[in-house]
Amino acid sequence: MKQQFYIDPDITKAETLPASFYQSEAIFEKLKHQVFRRSWQWIGDRSLAPLSGSIYPFSLLDGFVTEPMVLVRNQSDQLSCLSNVCTHRANIIARHPAEVKELACVYHGRRFDLNGRFKFMPEFKEAAHFPRRCEDLYMFPLEDWGGQLFTSVDPSFDFGGVLQVMNKRIGFLPLDQFKRNDTKSKDYLVKCHWALYCDNYLEGFNIPFVN
């Protein structure tokens, strides 16, 4: 990032970021890699993959970071977040939520177990030095906070430190008992720079239907 921005740690001296931060396409693209790919993102709750063998494909921050992932609950009832891109020809493996015994790519038939480990590839029995570890599906980090799931493409910090602060503030809430009520939920798309709300995050307290 050619342009450098400095925020004085002393709040009495700190100033608002210049307009170029919000208007520059180059800075916007850089932030995708330096901020969003390296931070933790909420992806939903455990109910996305409720049973052993359940898979839930999704794209992390679709249209922005757009990283194909698949949430998987294996036969041991453990959740993991795997790459949804086949290690052979980069085809998307899972297209829809389902209950499966394995992950299979329809392009050339490569198969993986529910932990992402390579199992089989047609007509590759005679291949030397095969399979290697790079044939396995990449496993992204996954954190579970009271049933709420978070992942990251390439985290630059330990999510545990974030959870410690959050638990001090709202750890008393029975998060694992919370359930989504679709009849009372609405989405509002706001066409603005993502940082604008971060700059004014306290505004949310003045809007009762936004939280």
GUBA-337279 format. One line per field, with one value per residue: residue number from 1; x, y, z of N, C-alpha, C in turn. Coordinates in Angstrom, 2 decimals, padded with zeros to 5 digits, m for minus. Example, Ala and Ser with C-alpha at 12.3 -4.5 7.8 and 13.67 -1.06 7.14 Angstrom:
! residues 2
pos [1_2]
n.u [013.19_012.85]
n.v [m005.69_m002.25]
n.w [007.80_007.08]
ca.u [012.30_013.67]
ca.v [m004.50_m001.06]
ca.w [007.80_007.14]
c.u [013.20_012.90]
c.v [m003.30_000.03]
c.w [007.80_007.87]
//
This chain:
! residues 211
pos [1_2_3_4_5_6_7_8_9_10_11_12_13_14_15_16_17_18_19_20_21_22_23_24_25_26_27_28_29_30_31_32_33_34_35_36_37_38_39_40_41_42_43_44_45_46_47_48_49_50_51_52_53_54_55_56_57_58_59_60_61_62_63_64_65_66_67_68_69_70_71_72_73_74_75_76_77_78_79_80_81_82_83_84_85_86_87_88_89_90_91_92_93_94_95_96_97_98_99_100_101_102_103_104_105_106_107_108_109_110_111_112_113_114_115_116_117_118_119_120_121_122_123_124_125_126_127_128_129_130_131_132_133_134_135_136_137_138_139_140_141_142_143_144_145_146_147_148_149_150_151_152_153_154_155_156_157_158_159_160_161_162_163_164_165_166_167_168_169_170_171_172_173_174_175_176_177_178_179_180_181_182_183_184_185_186_187_188_189_190_191_192_193_194_195_196_197_198_199_200_201_202_203_204_205_206_207_208_209_210_211]
n.u [000.85_000.89_000.24_000.45_m001.20_m001.76_m002.78_m003.06_m002.31_m003.12_m006.16_m006.99_m005.54_m005.88_m006.99_m009.59_m009.61_m008.22_m010.07_m009.23_m008.80_m011.29_m012.06_m010.21_m009.65_m007.48_m006.55_m008.79_m008.81_m006.43_m007.00_m008.73_m007.04_m005.15_m006.66_m009.34_m008.97_m007.26_m008.49_m010.98_m014.08_m017.60_m019.56_m021.95_m024.09_m023.89_m026.00_m025.95_m024.66_m025.96_m025.96_m024.05_m022.03_m023.15_m022.90_m022.07_m021.80_m020.26_m019.43_m016.91_m017.41_m018.69_m018.28_m016.49_m014.13_m014.48_m013.94_m014.11_m015.57_m016.33_m018.39_m018.12_m019.41_m018.02_m017.88_m017.30_m018.63_m017.45_m016.82_m015.51_m013.80_m013.38_m011.47_m013.33_m012.48_m011.34_m008.31_m007.20_m008.07_m009.07_m011.85_m015.12_m016.29_m018.53_m021.87_m024.34_m026.05_m025.98_m026.24_m023.63_m021.27_m018.73_m016.59_m016.83_m015.48_m017.00_m015.77_m013.29_m013.55_m012.15_m011.84_m012.53_m012.21_m014.35_m012.76_m011.23_m009.12_m007.34_m008.69_m009.13_m008.40_m009.37_m007.66_m005.06_m003.46_m000.95_000.69_003.68_004.99_002.57_m000.46_000.31_000.70_m000.28_m002.43_m004.62_m007.57_m007.42_m007.52_m009.22_m008.87_m011.13_m013.34_m015.39_m017.79_m019.88_m021.61_m021.64_m019.98_m016.73_m014.37_m011.30_m009.32_m006.54_m005.49_m004.25_m004.00_m004.59_m007.68_m008.54_m007.80_m009.59_m011.99_m011.68_m012.02_m014.64_m016.05_m015.75_m017.42_m019.97_m020.25_m022.04_m024.36_m026.58_m025.51_m025.47_m028.05_m029.46_m031.60_m032.25_m034.75_m036.55_m038.83_m038.65_m036.42_m034.50_m032.80_m030.73_m029.38_m026.72_m025.36_m022.33_m019.02_m017.33_m015.94_m017.15_m019.24_m017.76_m016.24_m018.17_m019.35_m020.85_m023.21_m025.03_m026.33_m028.27_m030.12_m032.69_m033.53_m031.33_m028.70]
n.v [m001.18_001.96_004.49_005.70_005.48_007.10_006.71_008.40_007.02_008.35_009.46_012.05_013.36_012.05_011.85_011.96_009.58_010.35_011.37_009.89_007.31_006.07_006.37_005.41_002.90_001.21_001.07_m000.07_m002.65_m003.61_m003.78_m005.93_m008.11_m007.63_m007.12_m008.40_m011.07_m011.88_m011.68_m012.79_m014.27_m014.43_m017.27_m018.55_m020.78_m023.89_m025.39_m025.38_m027.62_m030.14_m032.95_m036.04_m036.43_m034.33_m031.65_m028.29_m026.15_m023.01_m019.60_m017.69_m014.43_m013.67_m012.32_m010.53_m011.37_m014.01_m016.91_m020.27_m022.56_m025.38_m026.45_m029.14_m031.93_m034.60_m038.27_m038.61_m036.65_m034.19_m030.83_m029.24_m026.93_m026.94_m026.54_m025.99_m026.67_m028.75_m030.59_m031.41_m030.30_m027.91_m027.74_m026.91_m028.72_m029.48_m028.53_m028.09_m028.09_m031.17_m034.67_m036.82_m039.51_m039.19_m036.78_m035.90_m035.15_m034.19_m033.81_m035.25_m037.38_m037.53_m038.38_m037.67_m038.10_m037.25_m035.69_m034.36_m035.73_m037.18_m039.87_m041.42_m041.72_m042.05_m044.19_m043.69_m045.47_m046.40_m044.25_m042.68_m041.79_m040.98_m040.92_m037.52_m035.30_m032.89_m033.50_m033.65_m031.93_m028.52_m027.47_m025.04_m022.80_m023.16_m021.79_m022.20_m020.54_m020.71_m022.11_m020.51_m020.04_m019.36_m018.45_m018.16_m017.08_m016.72_m016.25_m013.51_m013.25_m014.69_m016.10_m016.66_m014.63_m012.63_m013.83_m013.95_m011.29_m010.85_m012.75_m011.74_m009.59_m010.39_m013.02_m014.21_m014.71_m017.21_m018.41_m020.78_m021.58_m019.89_m019.18_m018.68_m016.51_m016.44_m015.05_m012.64_m011.48_m009.41_m008.24_m005.53_m003.83_m001.71_000.73_001.57_002.42_m000.13_000.62_002.84_002.32_001.12_003.26_004.72_003.12_003.25_004.37_002.39_001.84_003.68_002.90_000.93_m001.34_m002.41_m004.51]
n.w [000.00_m001.11_m000.07_003.19_006.32_009.35_012.64_015.53_018.65_020.88_021.72_021.94_020.11_017.75_014.33_011.84_009.15_005.91_002.95_000.77_001.63_001.62_m001.00_m002.85_m005.21_m005.36_m002.73_m001.57_m002.77_m001.74_000.96_001.04_000.98_003.03_005.29_005.37_004.44_006.38_008.78_011.21_010.38_010.84_010.16_010.56_012.46_014.38_013.39_010.66_009.74_010.88_011.40_011.54_008.73_007.44_005.12_004.29_001.83_001.05_000.19_001.36_002.35_m000.13_m003.37_m002.49_m000.83_m001.57_m001.15_m001.73_000.44_002.56_005.10_007.28_008.98_010.48_010.80_013.45_014.67_014.62_013.71_010.83_008.66_005.36_002.31_m000.61_m003.07_m005.56_m005.44_m007.77_m010.43_m009.64_m009.47_m008.22_m005.47_m003.67_m004.17_m003.02_000.19_001.99_002.97_003.28_002.62_001.84_000.19_m003.14_m006.29_m009.25_m011.62_m012.38_m010.74_m008.31_m004.87_m001.40_002.16_005.00_006.51_004.84_003.73_001.04_m000.87_m003.24_m006.75_m010.03_m012.34_m011.48_m010.21_m010.92_m010.71_m009.70_m006.47_m005.35_m003.52_m002.42_000.42_m000.39_m001.90_m000.30_000.89_001.77_005.15_006.78_009.61_012.34_014.63_017.47_019.17_021.62_019.94_017.73_014.69_013.40_010.92_008.98_006.21_006.25_009.10_011.01_013.67_016.93_017.60_020.10_021.88_021.20_021.95_024.71_025.54_024.62_026.11_028.67_028.56_027.53_028.26_029.94_028.61_027.33_024.77_023.29_023.30_021.77_019.02_015.60_014.40_011.73_011.00_012.21_011.22_009.09_006.19_005.34_002.75_002.42_000.49_000.72_001.85_003.63_005.93_006.96_008.77_010.75_011.58_012.84_014.82_017.17_016.44_015.96_018.34_018.44_016.67_016.84_015.37_014.18_014.77]
ca.u [000.00_001.79_m000.12_000.46_m002.14_m001.33_m003.78_m002.37_m002.92_m003.72_m007.43_m007.14_m004.79_m006.23_m007.82_m010.33_m008.85_m008.47_m011.08_m008.62_m008.94_m012.61_m012.32_m009.21_m009.88_m006.26_m006.55_m009.90_m008.36_m005.37_m007.63_m009.31_m006.00_m004.45_m007.59_m010.43_m008.45_m006.44_m009.29_m011.95_m015.42_m018.69_m020.15_m023.24_m024.02_m023.70_m027.15_m025.68_m024.29_m026.47_m025.81_m022.83_m022.13_m023.72_m021.98_m022.70_m020.87_m020.51_m018.32_m016.62_m017.51_m018.91_m018.23_m015.49_m012.99_m014.95_m013.15_m015.02_m015.34_m017.43_m018.46_m018.34_m019.46_m017.58_m018.54_m017.04_m019.44_m016.59_m016.97_m014.30_m014.04_m012.43_m011.52_m014.30_m011.85_m010.63_m006.86_m006.74_m008.25_m009.69_m013.30_m015.88_m016.69_m019.90_m022.69_m025.53_m026.05_m026.39_m025.68_m022.79_m020.29_m017.44_m016.64_m016.43_m015.47_m017.64_m014.98_m012.48_m013.82_m011.30_m012.67_m011.91_m013.05_m014.97_m011.71_m010.51_m007.98_m007.48_m009.01_m009.10_m008.39_m009.40_m006.54_m003.81_m002.84_000.44_001.43_004.72_004.97_001.18_m000.75_001.10_m000.15_m000.91_m003.67_m005.70_m008.21_m006.90_m008.42_m009.15_m009.13_m012.54_m013.55_m016.78_m018.07_m021.27_m022.39_m021.42_m018.77_m015.89_m013.22_m010.44_m008.48_m005.16_m005.59_m003.03_m004.00_m005.28_m009.06_m008.75_m007.70_m010.85_m013.01_m011.51_m012.66_m016.07_m016.60_m015.80_m018.52_m021.29_m020.12_m023.17_m025.49_m026.62_m025.44_m025.74_m029.50_m030.05_m032.08_m032.64_m036.17_m036.62_m039.98_m038.29_m035.12_m034.49_m031.49_m030.72_m028.14_m026.36_m024.31_m021.33_m017.74_m017.48_m015.31_m017.97_m019.93_m016.75_m015.88_m019.27_m020.03_m021.79_m024.49_m025.94_m027.11_m029.39_m031.02_m033.13_m033.74_m030.05_m027.80]
ca.v [000.00_003.09_005.57_005.28_006.19_007.05_007.09_008.62_006.22_009.28_009.82_013.51_013.86_011.28_012.54_011.12_009.19_011.21_010.87_008.94_005.96_005.56_006.56_004.76_001.51_000.45_000.82_m001.00_m003.98_m004.00_m004.11_m007.26_m009.09_m007.34_m007.07_m009.37_m012.43_m012.18_m011.53_m013.85_m013.93_m015.29_m017.98_m019.13_m021.59_m025.34_m025.99_m025.48_m029.02_m030.67_m034.39_m036.64_m036.53_m033.11_m030.68_m027.01_m025.35_m021.58_m018.78_m016.71_m013.04_m013.82_m011.07_m009.65_m012.28_m015.12_m018.12_m021.42_m023.40_m026.28_m026.85_m030.58_m032.65_m035.95_m039.38_m038.46_m035.50_m033.01_m029.88_m028.65_m026.06_m027.39_m025.92_m026.63_m026.69_m030.01_m030.42_m031.86_m029.29_m026.73_m027.72_m026.84_m030.08_m029.53_m027.45_m027.89_m028.79_m032.56_m035.65_m037.65_m040.37_m038.69_m035.66_m036.40_m034.18_m034.80_m033.53_m036.42_m038.48_m037.57_m038.50_m037.32_m038.43_m036.07_m034.88_m033.72_m036.53_m037.83_m041.29_m042.19_m041.00_m043.04_m044.36_m043.16_m046.50_m046.60_m042.99_m042.71_m040.75_m040.52_m039.48_m036.74_m034.57_m031.78_m033.96_m033.45_m030.62_m027.63_m027.26_m023.69_m022.78_m023.01_m021.54_m022.33_m019.73_m020.89_m022.56_m019.61_m020.49_m018.34_m018.97_m017.16_m017.62_m016.70_m015.36_m012.84_m013.20_m015.78_m015.75_m016.84_m013.34_m011.93_m014.47_m013.58_m009.98_m011.01_m013.50_m010.84_m008.64_m011.02_m014.45_m014.69_m015.04_m018.63_m018.35_m022.08_m021.78_m018.91_m019.71_m017.65_m016.39_m015.87_m014.15_m011.33_m011.11_m008.72_m007.78_m004.21_m003.61_m000.30_000.96_002.49_001.80_m000.94_001.25_003.94_001.90_000.90_004.58_005.24_001.93_003.55_004.76_001.26_001.88_004.61_002.32_m000.27_m002.53_m002.85_m004.98]
ca.w [000.00_m001.26_000.85_004.58_007.17_010.74_013.64_016.80_019.73_021.84_021.11_021.93_018.96_016.56_013.35_010.89_007.96_004.75_002.01_m000.16_002.19_001.25_m002.42_m003.69_m005.57_m005.05_m001.28_m001.33_m003.15_m000.81_002.23_000.93_001.28_004.28_006.42_005.40_004.33_007.55_010.00_011.43_009.91_011.29_009.01_010.92_013.67_014.20_012.71_009.22_009.50_012.16_011.60_011.01_007.29_006.87_004.54_003.95_001.01_001.04_m000.27_002.41_001.87_m001.56_m004.08_m001.88_m000.75_m002.42_m000.94_m001.64_001.60_002.89_006.50_007.28_010.26_010.15_011.49_014.88_015.08_014.71_012.63_010.25_007.51_004.34_000.99_m001.48_m004.40_m005.76_m005.56_m009.08_m011.46_m009.02_m009.63_m006.98_m005.14_m003.17_m004.69_m002.21_001.48_001.81_003.89_002.42_003.27_001.40_m000.74_m004.45_m007.36_m010.42_m012.83_m012.70_m009.81_m007.11_m003.67_m000.13_003.31_005.60_007.15_003.75_003.27_m000.27_m000.81_m004.48_m008.02_m011.11_m013.28_m010.92_m009.39_m011.30_m010.57_m008.67_m005.44_m005.28_m003.32_m001.48_001.36_m001.08_m002.53_000.67_000.90_002.81_006.27_007.35_011.05_012.70_016.05_017.90_020.36_022.01_018.80_016.60_014.02_012.78_010.19_008.35_005.13_006.71_010.26_011.47_015.13_017.61_017.91_021.53_022.54_020.95_022.76_026.11_025.73_024.41_027.23_029.83_028.38_027.34_028.49_030.74_027.73_026.91_023.31_022.68_023.28_020.86_017.75_014.64_014.12_010.39_010.86_012.77_010.69_007.81_005.70_004.73_002.01_002.43_m000.50_001.26_002.21_004.84_007.10_007.48_009.98_011.78_012.11_013.64_015.31_018.25_015.87_016.03_019.57_018.22_015.68_017.56_014.55_013.65_015.84]
c.u [000.89_001.50_m000.20_m000.51_m001.71_m002.48_m003.06_m003.06_m003.54_m005.00_m007.66_m006.43_m005.19_m007.17_m008.53_m009.45_m009.18_m009.46_m010.52_m008.74_m010.24_m012.84_m011.37_m009.53_m008.68_m006.21_m007.64_m009.48_m007.30_m005.95_m008.27_m008.30_m005.39_m005.36_m008.55_m009.96_m007.70_m007.18_m010.30_m013.33_m016.43_m019.33_m021.52_m023.10_m023.95_m024.83_m026.95_m025.30_m024.68_m026.16_m024.47_m023.00_m022.74_m022.62_m022.76_m021.69_m021.25_m019.27_m018.08_m016.56_m017.64_m018.99_m017.19_m014.18_m013.25_m014.03_m014.11_m014.63_m016.53_m017.31_m018.87_m018.42_m019.14_m018.29_m018.31_m017.75_m018.60_m016.76_m015.61_m014.70_m012.96_m012.53_m012.50_m013.80_m011.04_m009.15_m006.32_m006.83_m009.08_m011.19_m013.97_m016.45_m018.16_m020.68_m023.87_m025.36_m026.58_m025.86_m024.93_m021.87_m018.87_m017.66_m016.08_m016.52_m016.03_m016.82_m014.18_m012.60_m012.93_m012.20_m011.85_m012.81_m013.55_m014.02_m010.84_m009.34_m008.30_m007.74_m008.73_m009.09_m008.38_m008.14_m005.23_m003.08_m001.36_001.30_002.44_004.58_003.58_000.38_000.24_000.16_m000.87_m002.17_m004.87_m006.32_m007.66_m007.95_m008.20_m009.40_m010.61_m012.65_m015.05_m016.97_m019.56_m022.16_m022.27_m020.05_m018.06_m014.73_m012.44_m009.63_m007.04_m005.05_m004.24_m002.97_m004.84_m006.68_m009.36_m008.69_m008.96_m011.94_m012.90_m012.20_m014.17_m016.73_m016.70_m017.03_m019.89_m021.24_m021.27_m024.36_m025.45_m026.62_m025.81_m027.23_m030.21_m030.47_m032.53_m034.14_m036.32_m037.76_m039.68_m036.95_m035.27_m033.07_m031.66_m029.37_m027.88_m025.18_m023.36_m020.06_m017.89_m016.96_m016.16_m018.70_m018.94_m016.33_m016.93_m020.07_m021.04_m023.15_m025.51_m026.81_m028.31_m030.39_m031.52_m033.29_m032.46_m029.17_m026.92]
c.v [001.24_004.19_005.02_006.13_006.03_007.53_007.20_007.81_007.09_009.83_011.32_014.14_013.19_012.07_011.53_010.80_010.11_010.56_009.82_007.49_005.31_005.58_005.79_003.29_000.65_000.10_m000.19_m002.43_m004.50_m004.46_m005.49_m008.31_m008.87_m007.33_m008.25_m010.81_m012.85_m011.97_m012.68_m013.38_m014.94_m015.96_m018.57_m019.94_m023.08_m025.99_m026.07_m026.90_m029.81_m032.13_m034.88_m036.87_m035.31_m032.23_m029.42_m026.18_m023.88_m020.87_m017.70_m015.31_m013.02_m012.46_m010.11_m010.40_m013.50_m016.33_m019.30_m022.33_m024.34_m026.67_m028.32_m031.09_m034.11_m037.02_m039.35_m037.24_m034.25_m032.14_m029.42_m027.81_m026.36_m026.52_m026.70_m026.68_m027.97_m029.75_m030.93_m030.76_m028.10_m026.62_m027.59_m028.22_m030.17_m028.31_m027.11_m028.57_m030.21_m033.40_m036.67_m038.53_m039.94_m037.49_m036.13_m035.30_m034.84_m034.62_m034.77_m037.52_m038.56_m037.56_m038.22_m037.78_m037.13_m035.28_m034.19_m034.52_m037.21_m039.32_m042.02_m041.26_m042.04_m043.00_m043.77_m044.21_m046.66_m045.35_m043.08_m041.53_m040.13_m041.45_m038.84_m035.94_m033.42_m032.20_m033.78_m032.06_m029.78_m027.43_m025.86_m023.75_m022.53_m022.84_m021.57_m021.57_m019.83_m021.32_m021.68_m019.90_m019.36_m019.01_m017.82_m017.83_m017.75_m015.78_m014.80_m012.75_m014.36_m015.34_m015.88_m015.53_m012.52_m012.50_m014.12_m012.25_m010.10_m011.73_m012.65_m009.94_m009.32_m012.53_m015.04_m015.11_m016.52_m018.75_m019.68_m022.40_m020.82_m019.59_m018.55_m017.68_m015.67_m014.88_m012.76_m010.82_m010.46_m008.32_m006.42_m004.00_m002.11_m000.10_002.02_001.72_001.09_m000.23_002.36_003.55_001.63_002.23_005.09_004.10_002.19_003.99_003.64_001.25_002.82_004.10_000.98_m001.50_m002.99_m003.28_m006.09]
c.w [000.00_m000.24_002.27_005.40_008.63_011.64_014.98_017.90_020.82_021.20_021.07_020.74_017.65_015.65_012.45_009.69_006.79_003.79_001.07_000.33_001.71_m000.27_m003.34_m003.94_m005.21_m003.56_m000.93_m001.64_m002.19_000.52_002.20_001.38_002.67_005.50_006.42_005.25_005.59_008.87_010.08_011.03_010.44_010.09_009.31_012.20_013.34_013.40_011.20_008.82_010.74_012.45_011.07_009.51_006.64_006.29_004.18_003.16_001.05_000.51_000.77_001.82_000.35_m002.25_m003.55_m001.74_m001.64_m002.33_m000.78_m000.47_001.77_004.36_006.54_008.72_009.96_010.98_013.00_015.46_015.28_013.47_012.13_009.04_006.47_003.09_000.13_m002.92_m004.54_m006.02_m006.90_m010.12_m010.94_m009.29_m008.27_m006.69_m004.75_m003.65_m003.78_m000.84_001.29_002.98_003.05_003.27_002.92_000.50_m002.07_m005.49_m008.63_m011.70_m013.26_m011.65_m008.60_m005.87_m002.42_001.01_003.95_006.48_006.10_003.20_001.93_m000.09_m002.11_m005.68_m009.13_m011.98_m012.79_m010.08_m009.68_m011.13_m009.43_m007.72_m005.31_m004.38_m002.35_m000.60_000.68_m001.83_m001.60_000.50_002.04_003.90_006.85_008.85_011.31_014.20_016.35_019.20_020.68_020.86_017.58_016.00_013.30_012.05_009.57_007.25_005.61_007.93_010.71_012.98_015.68_018.01_019.40_022.30_022.37_021.84_024.23_026.42_025.61_025.58_028.50_029.78_028.28_027.54_029.28_029.87_027.32_025.39_022.64_022.63_022.32_019.56_016.86_014.42_012.77_010.22_011.39_012.24_009.31_007.46_005.04_004.06_001.93_001.49_000.03_001.56_003.56_006.09_007.70_008.75_011.11_012.41_013.09_014.28_016.41_017.73_015.96_017.26_019.43_017.20_016.24_016.70_013.86_014.81_015.29]
//
